[in-house]
Amino acid sequence: MKEYKVVHPKLGFRNRSQNFEDLLNQYGREGWNVNYIAPGWANIVLEREKNR
């Protein structure tokens, strides 16, 4: 079974790409995989196995 998380990133104006990369890496270390990224990086849907 999978669990999902929706993230509304607050990236700021400076280093937006780097902040986005850091955010994805942080969730990746927690076992989350990117399922969907909305246009303009407004929302990110993450998934992972619930019974890890």
mmCIF file of the N, C-alpha and C atoms, coordinates in Angstrom:
data_MODEL
# 
_entry.id   MODEL 
# 
loop_
_atom_site.group_PDB 
_atom_site.id 
_atom_site.type_symbol 
_atom_site.label_atom_id 
_atom_site.label_alt_id 
_atom_site.label_comp_id 
_atom_site.label_asym_id 
_atom_site.label_entity_id 
_atom_site.label_seq_id 
_atom_site.pdbx_PDB_ins_code 
_atom_site.Cartn_x 
_atom_site.Cartn_y 
_atom_site.Cartn_z 
_atom_site.occupancy 
_atom_site.B_iso_or_equiv 
_atom_site.pdbx_formal_charge 
_atom_site.auth_seq_id 
_atom_site.auth_comp_id 
_atom_site.auth_asym_id 
_atom_site.auth_atom_id 
_atom_site.pdbx_PDB_model_num 
ATOM 1   N N  . MET A 1 1  ? 0.837  -1.171 0.000   1.00 0.00 ? 1  MET A N  1 
ATOM 2   C CA . MET A 1 1  ? 0.000  0.000  0.000   1.00 0.00 ? 1  MET A CA 1 
ATOM 3   C C  . MET A 1 1  ? 0.891  1.247  0.000   1.00 0.00 ? 1  MET A C  1 
ATOM 4   N N  . LYS A 1 2  ? 0.447  2.265  -0.700  1.00 0.00 ? 2  LYS A N  1 
ATOM 5   C CA . LYS A 1 2  ? 1.238  3.493  -0.800  1.00 0.00 ? 2  LYS A CA 1 
ATOM 6   C C  . LYS A 1 2  ? 0.585  4.610  -0.001  1.00 0.00 ? 2  LYS A C  1 
ATOM 7   N N  . GLU A 1 3  ? 1.406  5.543  0.442   1.00 0.00 ? 3  GLU A N  1 
ATOM 8   C CA . GLU A 1 3  ? 0.895  6.758  1.066   1.00 0.00 ? 3  GLU A CA 1 
ATOM 9   C C  . GLU A 1 3  ? 1.380  7.942  0.249   1.00 0.00 ? 3  GLU A C  1 
ATOM 10  N N  . TYR A 1 4  ? 0.624  9.007  0.290   1.00 0.00 ? 4  TYR A N  1 
ATOM 11  C CA . TYR A 1 4  ? 0.910  10.178 -0.529  1.00 0.00 ? 4  TYR A CA 1 
ATOM 12  C C  . TYR A 1 4  ? 1.014  11.417 0.331   1.00 0.00 ? 4  TYR A C  1 
ATOM 13  N N  . LYS A 1 5  ? 1.763  12.395 -0.167  1.00 0.00 ? 5  LYS A N  1 
ATOM 14  C CA . LYS A 1 5  ? 1.928  13.673 0.515   1.00 0.00 ? 5  LYS A CA 1 
ATOM 15  C C  . LYS A 1 5  ? 1.915  14.761 -0.550  1.00 0.00 ? 5  LYS A C  1 
ATOM 16  N N  . VAL A 1 6  ? 1.178  15.841 -0.283  1.00 0.00 ? 6  VAL A N  1 
ATOM 17  C CA . VAL A 1 6  ? 1.157  16.997 -1.177  1.00 0.00 ? 6  VAL A CA 1 
ATOM 18  C C  . VAL A 1 6  ? 1.912  18.124 -0.490  1.00 0.00 ? 6  VAL A C  1 
ATOM 19  N N  . VAL A 1 7  ? 2.894  18.689 -1.191  1.00 0.00 ? 7  VAL A N  1 
ATOM 20  C CA . VAL A 1 7  ? 3.739  19.741 -0.642  1.00 0.00 ? 7  VAL A CA 1 
ATOM 21  C C  . VAL A 1 7  ? 3.510  21.013 -1.443  1.00 0.00 ? 7  VAL A C  1 
ATOM 22  N N  . HIS A 1 8  ? 3.372  22.133 -0.739  1.00 0.00 ? 8  HIS A N  1 
ATOM 23  C CA . HIS A 1 8  ? 3.263  23.456 -1.360  1.00 0.00 ? 8  HIS A CA 1 
ATOM 24  C C  . HIS A 1 8  ? 4.572  24.195 -1.036  1.00 0.00 ? 8  HIS A C  1 
ATOM 25  N N  . PRO A 1 9  ? 5.569  24.081 -1.903  1.00 0.00 ? 9  PRO A N  1 
ATOM 26  C CA . PRO A 1 9  ? 6.889  24.620 -1.560  1.00 0.00 ? 9  PRO A CA 1 
ATOM 27  C C  . PRO A 1 9  ? 6.916  26.143 -1.508  1.00 0.00 ? 9  PRO A C  1 
ATOM 28  N N  . LYS A 1 10 ? 7.628  26.643 -0.529  1.00 0.00 ? 10 LYS A N  1 
ATOM 29  C CA . LYS A 1 10 ? 7.910  28.074 -0.400  1.00 0.00 ? 10 LYS A CA 1 
ATOM 30  C C  . LYS A 1 10 ? 9.394  28.234 -0.724  1.00 0.00 ? 10 LYS A C  1 
ATOM 31  N N  . LEU A 1 11 ? 9.694  28.622 -1.963  1.00 0.00 ? 11 LEU A N  1 
ATOM 32  C CA . LEU A 1 11 ? 11.068 28.601 -2.454  1.00 0.00 ? 11 LEU A CA 1 
ATOM 33  C C  . LEU A 1 11 ? 11.757 29.949 -2.416  1.00 0.00 ? 11 LEU A C  1 
ATOM 34  N N  . GLY A 1 12 ? 11.030 31.033 -2.249  1.00 0.00 ? 12 GLY A N  1 
ATOM 35  C CA . GLY A 1 12 ? 11.643 32.358 -2.256  1.00 0.00 ? 12 GLY A CA 1 
ATOM 36  C C  . GLY A 1 12 ? 11.976 32.806 -3.671  1.00 0.00 ? 12 GLY A C  1 
ATOM 37  N N  . PHE A 1 13 ? 12.627 33.964 -3.750  1.00 0.00 ? 13 PHE A N  1 
ATOM 38  C CA . PHE A 1 13 ? 12.965 34.533 -5.056  1.00 0.00 ? 13 PHE A CA 1 
ATOM 39  C C  . PHE A 1 13 ? 14.401 34.242 -5.468  1.00 0.00 ? 13 PHE A C  1 
ATOM 40  N N  . ARG A 1 14 ? 15.281 34.147 -4.517  1.00 0.00 ? 14 ARG A N  1 
ATOM 41  C CA . ARG A 1 14 ? 16.686 33.880 -4.832  1.00 0.00 ? 14 ARG A CA 1 
ATOM 42  C C  . ARG A 1 14 ? 16.967 32.389 -4.758  1.00 0.00 ? 14 ARG A C  1 
ATOM 43  N N  . ASN A 1 15 ? 17.824 31.940 -5.629  1.00 0.00 ? 15 ASN A N  1 
ATOM 44  C CA . ASN A 1 15 ? 18.244 30.524 -5.654  1.00 0.00 ? 15 ASN A CA 1 
ATOM 45  C C  . ASN A 1 15 ? 17.049 29.582 -5.689  1.00 0.00 ? 15 ASN A C  1 
ATOM 46  N N  . ARG A 1 16 ? 16.042 29.930 -6.443  1.00 0.00 ? 16 ARG A N  1 
ATOM 47  C CA . ARG A 1 16 ? 14.809 29.138 -6.506  1.00 0.00 ? 16 ARG A CA 1 
ATOM 48  C C  . ARG A 1 16 ? 15.071 27.704 -6.948  1.00 0.00 ? 16 ARG A C  1 
ATOM 49  N N  . SER A 1 17 ? 15.881 27.524 -7.961  1.00 0.00 ? 17 SER A N  1 
ATOM 50  C CA . SER A 1 17 ? 16.179 26.170 -8.453  1.00 0.00 ? 17 SER A CA 1 
ATOM 51  C C  . SER A 1 17 ? 16.939 25.360 -7.411  1.00 0.00 ? 17 SER A C  1 
ATOM 52  N N  . GLN A 1 18 ? 17.893 25.987 -6.755  1.00 0.00 ? 18 GLN A N  1 
ATOM 53  C CA . GLN A 1 18 ? 18.674 25.285 -5.729  1.00 0.00 ? 18 GLN A CA 1 
ATOM 54  C C  . GLN A 1 18 ? 17.791 24.913 -4.541  1.00 0.00 ? 18 GLN A C  1 
ATOM 55  N N  . ASN A 1 19 ? 16.915 25.820 -4.119  1.00 0.00 ? 19 ASN A N  1 
ATOM 56  C CA . ASN A 1 19 ? 16.006 25.528 -3.011  1.00 0.00 ? 19 ASN A CA 1 
ATOM 57  C C  . ASN A 1 19 ? 15.069 24.375 -3.374  1.00 0.00 ? 19 ASN A C  1 
ATOM 58  N N  . PHE A 1 20 ? 14.605 24.342 -4.626  1.00 0.00 ? 20 PHE A N  1 
ATOM 59  C CA . PHE A 1 20 ? 13.737 23.266 -5.094  1.00 0.00 ? 20 PHE A CA 1 
ATOM 60  C C  . PHE A 1 20 ? 14.476 21.938 -5.067  1.00 0.00 ? 20 PHE A C  1 
ATOM 61  N N  . GLU A 1 21 ? 15.714 21.949 -5.537  1.00 0.00 ? 21 GLU A N  1 
ATOM 62  C CA . GLU A 1 21 ? 16.536 20.736 -5.525  1.00 0.00 ? 21 GLU A CA 1 
ATOM 63  C C  . GLU A 1 21 ? 16.774 20.254 -4.100  1.00 0.00 ? 21 GLU A C  1 
ATOM 64  N N  . ASP A 1 22 ? 17.084 21.164 -3.203  1.00 0.00 ? 22 ASP A N  1 
ATOM 65  C CA . ASP A 1 22 ? 17.312 20.798 -1.806  1.00 0.00 ? 22 ASP A CA 1 
ATOM 66  C C  . ASP A 1 22 ? 16.060 20.187 -1.179  1.00 0.00 ? 22 ASP A C  1 
ATOM 67  N N  . LEU A 1 23 ? 14.898 20.759 -1.491  1.00 0.00 ? 23 LEU A N  1 
ATOM 68  C CA . LEU A 1 23 ? 13.633 20.236 -0.975  1.00 0.00 ? 23 LEU A CA 1 
ATOM 69  C C  . LEU A 1 23 ? 13.388 18.808 -1.459  1.00 0.00 ? 23 LEU A C  1 
ATOM 70  N N  . LEU A 1 24 ? 13.601 18.568 -2.760  1.00 0.00 ? 24 LEU A N  1 
ATOM 71  C CA . LEU A 1 24 ? 13.407 17.221 -3.314  1.00 0.00 ? 24 LEU A CA 1 
ATOM 72  C C  . LEU A 1 24 ? 14.392 16.229 -2.706  1.00 0.00 ? 24 LEU A C  1 
ATOM 73  N N  . ASN A 1 25 ? 15.627 16.635 -2.517  1.00 0.00 ? 25 ASN A N  1 
ATOM 74  C CA . ASN A 1 25 ? 16.627 15.752 -1.906  1.00 0.00 ? 25 ASN A CA 1 
ATOM 75  C C  . ASN A 1 25 ? 16.273 15.419 -0.459  1.00 0.00 ? 25 ASN A C  1 
ATOM 76  N N  . GLN A 1 26 ? 15.746 16.390 0.259   1.00 0.00 ? 26 GLN A N  1 
ATOM 77  C CA . GLN A 1 26 ? 15.341 16.169 1.647   1.00 0.00 ? 26 GLN A CA 1 
ATOM 78  C C  . GLN A 1 26 ? 14.255 15.097 1.728   1.00 0.00 ? 26 GLN A C  1 
ATOM 79  N N  . TYR A 1 27 ? 13.231 15.218 0.891   1.00 0.00 ? 27 TYR A N  1 
ATOM 80  C CA . TYR A 1 27 ? 12.168 14.217 0.894   1.00 0.00 ? 27 TYR A CA 1 
ATOM 81  C C  . TYR A 1 27 ? 12.666 12.879 0.351   1.00 0.00 ? 27 TYR A C  1 
ATOM 82  N N  . GLY A 1 28 ? 13.585 12.905 -0.592  1.00 0.00 ? 28 GLY A N  1 
ATOM 83  C CA . GLY A 1 28 ? 14.159 11.666 -1.114  1.00 0.00 ? 28 GLY A CA 1 
ATOM 84  C C  . GLY A 1 28 ? 14.876 10.874 -0.043  1.00 0.00 ? 28 GLY A C  1 
ATOM 85  N N  . ARG A 1 29 ? 15.587 11.555 0.838   1.00 0.00 ? 29 ARG A N  1 
ATOM 86  C CA . ARG A 1 29 ? 16.269 10.882 1.946   1.00 0.00 ? 29 ARG A CA 1 
ATOM 87  C C  . ARG A 1 29 ? 15.268 10.239 2.906   1.00 0.00 ? 29 ARG A C  1 
ATOM 88  N N  . GLU A 1 30 ? 14.057 10.769 2.969   1.00 0.00 ? 30 GLU A N  1 
ATOM 89  C CA . GLU A 1 30 ? 13.012 10.212 3.828   1.00 0.00 ? 30 GLU A CA 1 
ATOM 90  C C  . GLU A 1 30 ? 12.242 9.087  3.143   1.00 0.00 ? 30 GLU A C  1 
ATOM 91  N N  . GLY A 1 31 ? 12.617 8.747  1.906   1.00 0.00 ? 31 GLY A N  1 
ATOM 92  C CA . GLY A 1 31 ? 12.000 7.642  1.203   1.00 0.00 ? 31 GLY A CA 1 
ATOM 93  C C  . GLY A 1 31 ? 10.871 8.032  0.265   1.00 0.00 ? 31 GLY A C  1 
ATOM 94  N N  . TRP A 1 32 ? 10.637 9.314  0.070   1.00 0.00 ? 32 TRP A N  1 
ATOM 95  C CA . TRP A 1 32 ? 9.565  9.778  -0.811  1.00 0.00 ? 32 TRP A CA 1 
ATOM 96  C C  . TRP A 1 32 ? 10.048 9.823  -2.254  1.00 0.00 ? 32 TRP A C  1 
ATOM 97  N N  . ASN A 1 33 ? 9.162  9.492  -3.193  1.00 0.00 ? 33 ASN A N  1 
ATOM 98  C CA . ASN A 1 33 ? 9.414  9.585  -4.626  1.00 0.00 ? 33 ASN A CA 1 
ATOM 99  C C  . ASN A 1 33 ? 8.454  10.597 -5.221  1.00 0.00 ? 33 ASN A C  1 
ATOM 100 N N  . VAL A 1 34 ? 8.923  11.363 -6.186  1.00 0.00 ? 34 VAL A N  1 
ATOM 101 C CA . VAL A 1 34 ? 8.070  12.357 -6.833  1.00 0.00 ? 34 VAL A CA 1 
ATOM 102 C C  . VAL A 1 34 ? 7.090  11.643 -7.759  1.00 0.00 ? 34 VAL A C  1 
ATOM 103 N N  . ASN A 1 35 ? 5.819  11.937 -7.588  1.00 0.00 ? 35 ASN A N  1 
ATOM 104 C CA . ASN A 1 35 ? 4.773  11.373 -8.424  1.00 0.00 ? 35 ASN A CA 1 
ATOM 105 C C  . ASN A 1 35 ? 4.319  12.396 -9.455  1.00 0.00 ? 35 ASN A C  1 
ATOM 106 N N  . TYR A 1 36 ? 4.221  13.670 -9.059  1.00 0.00 ? 36 TYR A N  1 
ATOM 107 C CA . TYR A 1 36 ? 3.730  14.718 -9.959  1.00 0.00 ? 36 TYR A CA 1 
ATOM 108 C C  . TYR A 1 36 ? 4.238  16.067 -9.475  1.00 0.00 ? 36 TYR A C  1 
ATOM 109 N N  . ILE A 1 37 ? 4.623  16.922 -10.413 1.00 0.00 ? 37 ILE A N  1 
ATOM 110 C CA . ILE A 1 37 ? 4.982  18.307 -10.124 1.00 0.00 ? 37 ILE A CA 1 
ATOM 111 C C  . ILE A 1 37 ? 4.082  19.187 -10.974 1.00 0.00 ? 37 ILE A C  1 
ATOM 112 N N  . ALA A 1 38 ? 3.299  20.049 -10.318 1.00 0.00 ? 38 ALA A N  1 
ATOM 113 C CA . ALA A 1 38 ? 2.379  20.943 -11.028 1.00 0.00 ? 38 ALA A CA 1 
ATOM 114 C C  . ALA A 1 38 ? 3.172  22.025 -11.755 1.00 0.00 ? 38 ALA A C  1 
ATOM 115 N N  . PRO A 1 39 ? 2.609  22.573 -12.818 1.00 0.00 ? 39 PRO A N  1 
ATOM 116 C CA . PRO A 1 39 ? 3.287  23.660 -13.531 1.00 0.00 ? 39 PRO A CA 1 
ATOM 117 C C  . PRO A 1 39 ? 3.610  24.824 -12.592 1.00 0.00 ? 39 PRO A C  1 
ATOM 118 N N  . GLY A 1 40 ? 4.804  25.355 -12.744 1.00 0.00 ? 40 GLY A N  1 
ATOM 119 C CA . GLY A 1 40 ? 5.246  26.459 -11.893 1.00 0.00 ? 40 GLY A CA 1 
ATOM 120 C C  . GLY A 1 40 ? 5.645  26.026 -10.498 1.00 0.00 ? 40 GLY A C  1 
ATOM 121 N N  . TRP A 1 41 ? 5.794  24.733 -10.282 1.00 0.00 ? 41 TRP A N  1 
ATOM 122 C CA . TRP A 1 41 ? 6.195  24.168 -8.994  1.00 0.00 ? 41 TRP A CA 1 
ATOM 123 C C  . TRP A 1 41 ? 5.231  24.549 -7.878  1.00 0.00 ? 41 TRP A C  1 
ATOM 124 N N  . ALA A 1 42 ? 3.945  24.739 -8.214  1.00 0.00 ? 42 ALA A N  1 
ATOM 125 C CA . ALA A 1 42 ? 2.951  25.151 -7.224  1.00 0.00 ? 42 ALA A CA 1 
ATOM 126 C C  . ALA A 1 42 ? 2.688  24.045 -6.206  1.00 0.00 ? 42 ALA A C  1 
ATOM 127 N N  . ASN A 1 43 ? 2.597  22.804 -6.675  1.00 0.00 ? 43 ASN A N  1 
ATOM 128 C CA . ASN A 1 43 ? 2.359  21.647 -5.808  1.00 0.00 ? 43 ASN A CA 1 
ATOM 129 C C  . ASN A 1 43 ? 3.251  20.500 -6.251  1.00 0.00 ? 43 ASN A C  1 
ATOM 130 N N  . ILE A 1 44 ? 3.631  19.689 -5.290  1.00 0.00 ? 44 ILE A N  1 
ATOM 131 C CA . ILE A 1 44 ? 4.399  18.481 -5.578  1.00 0.00 ? 44 ILE A CA 1 
ATOM 132 C C  . ILE A 1 44 ? 3.683  17.331 -4.878  1.00 0.00 ? 44 ILE A C  1 
ATOM 133 N N  . VAL A 1 45 ? 3.406  16.270 -5.615  1.00 0.00 ? 45 VAL A N  1 
ATOM 134 C CA . VAL A 1 45 ? 2.796  15.084 -5.023  1.00 0.00 ? 45 VAL A CA 1 
ATOM 135 C C  . VAL A 1 45 ? 3.891  14.032 -4.882  1.00 0.00 ? 45 VAL A C  1 
ATOM 136 N N  . LEU A 1 46 ? 4.067  13.539 -3.666  1.00 0.00 ? 46 LEU A N  1 
ATOM 137 C CA . LEU A 1 46 ? 5.080  12.541 -3.354  1.00 0.00 ? 46 LEU A CA 1 
ATOM 138 C C  . LEU A 1 46 ? 4.397  11.249 -2.929  1.00 0.00 ? 46 LEU A C  1 
ATOM 139 N N  . GLU A 1 47 ? 5.068  10.116 -3.150  1.00 0.00 ? 47 GLU A N  1 
ATOM 140 C CA . GLU A 1 47 ? 4.529  8.820  -2.719  1.00 0.00 ? 47 GLU A CA 1 
ATOM 141 C C  . GLU A 1 47 ? 5.650  7.965  -2.163  1.00 0.00 ? 47 GLU A C  1 
ATOM 142 N N  . ARG A 1 48 ? 5.269  7.033  -1.285  1.00 0.00 ? 48 ARG A N  1 
ATOM 143 C CA . ARG A 1 48 ? 6.202  6.033  -0.783  1.00 0.00 ? 48 ARG A CA 1 
ATOM 144 C C  . ARG A 1 48 ? 5.394  4.853  -0.268  1.00 0.00 ? 48 ARG A C  1 
ATOM 145 N N  . GLU A 1 49 ? 6.081  3.735  -0.090  1.00 0.00 ? 49 GLU A N  1 
ATOM 146 C CA . GLU A 1 49 ? 5.439  2.546  0.438   1.00 0.00 ? 49 GLU A CA 1 
ATOM 147 C C  . GLU A 1 49 ? 5.112  2.790  1.916   1.00 0.00 ? 49 GLU A C  1 
ATOM 148 N N  . LYS A 1 50 ? 3.888  2.480  2.296   1.00 0.00 ? 50 LYS A N  1 
ATOM 149 C CA . LYS A 1 50 ? 3.461  2.719  3.669   1.00 0.00 ? 50 LYS A CA 1 
ATOM 150 C C  . LYS A 1 50 ? 4.104  1.720  4.626   1.00 0.00 ? 50 LYS A C  1 
ATOM 151 N N  . ASN A 1 51 ? 4.236  0.475  4.234   1.00 0.00 ? 51 ASN A N  1 
ATOM 152 C CA . ASN A 1 51 ? 4.806  -0.571 5.090   1.00 0.00 ? 51 ASN A CA 1 
ATOM 153 C C  . ASN A 1 51 ? 6.272  -0.761 4.755   1.00 0.00 ? 51 ASN A C  1 
ATOM 154 N N  . ARG A 1 52 ? 7.105  0.202  5.168   1.00 0.00 ? 52 ARG A N  1 
ATOM 155 C CA . ARG A 1 52 ? 8.530  0.121  4.869   1.00 0.00 ? 52 ARG A CA 1 
ATOM 156 C C  . ARG A 1 52 ? 9.244  -0.603 5.961   1.00 0.00 ? 52 ARG A C  1 
# 
